Amino acid sequence: MHIHHLNRRAFLAASAASFAGPAFSAGDIAGGKTVSLVVSYPAGGGADAMARLIAPKLSDALGQPVIVENKPGGSGTIAAGQVARAVPDGATLLLDASSFAVNPALFQKLPYDSDKSFTAIAVLAQFPNVLVCTPGFEAKSVADVLKQARAKPGAIAYASSGNGSAQHLAGALFEQISKVQLTHVPYRGGGPALNDVMGGQVPLFFANVASSLGMIQAGRLRPLAVTAKTRCRALPDVPTMAEAGVPGHEVLEWNPVLAPAGVTPAVRDKLAAAFTKVMSDPEVLGRVRALGGDVFSGNPAQFLKSERTLWAGVIKERGITRD
């Protein structure tokens, strides 16, 4: 998966320029109104945890109140629809997950236009996935998995939290690049899927590093490869997919922040600068890196477009549906 990066020095210089002089005045964003971070997933999940980590910092950067509002349902489409219809004054922002880039190809109809209903403000952090297996699984490496899969197509299964989920798509991309056939076993949620992988009912799972790290460290899951260009700080001994023999399998989970279309360039730039400041805060940066992720540096709009293009291709080629 290719990520388009801006010149980092220019990006940081632009952000720094936004902070020169007085801090954000109350009138800059929606006349000082409370800013709502509308989170597309339930309390307790990864997107919610990110929102609650950054909300106090964002309030400090903007000089006005920031609240977190959970609007789960429809793989993020309910929250996105609400924000798309909001007044474009910067007071209502969507904090979503990487499903935002998948949904246009997965749903026949959405309550918004992914290209026209939003202004991209930021991509906060990126977390790699890690291919994990049942501790007793006979394959000791990705090369072993590929060898077995080629010898007996469809004999190896991988679990996911449901059709069209991040884990399903990671598995589909793995099959597409490696030209192997696995058997997809969808569950109703990531928890039941992980439990069955740890219990040995299904051998493989493309897990989020942040949510699976504790189970890996406890020996309840065995990591085979991380789905990033570089090794993960939290799992330094685990090879990347490219090192393991599957080049191009780069699957990251990330949190975009979007405003309704129609916000002024001035509001967009001030919000973007505020999020840049928040994500460089030592506490936020330390938390992200402890969970195996890193802060995004690049052009959010270009990145979202490249992700939509990638997953639309995978979904079409593999015939993936939500049913």
Order of alpha helices (4+ residues) and beta strands (2+ residues): alpha-beta-alpha-beta-alpha-beta-alpha-beta-alpha-beta-alpha-beta-alpha-beta-alpha-beta-alpha-beta-alpha-alpha-beta-alpha
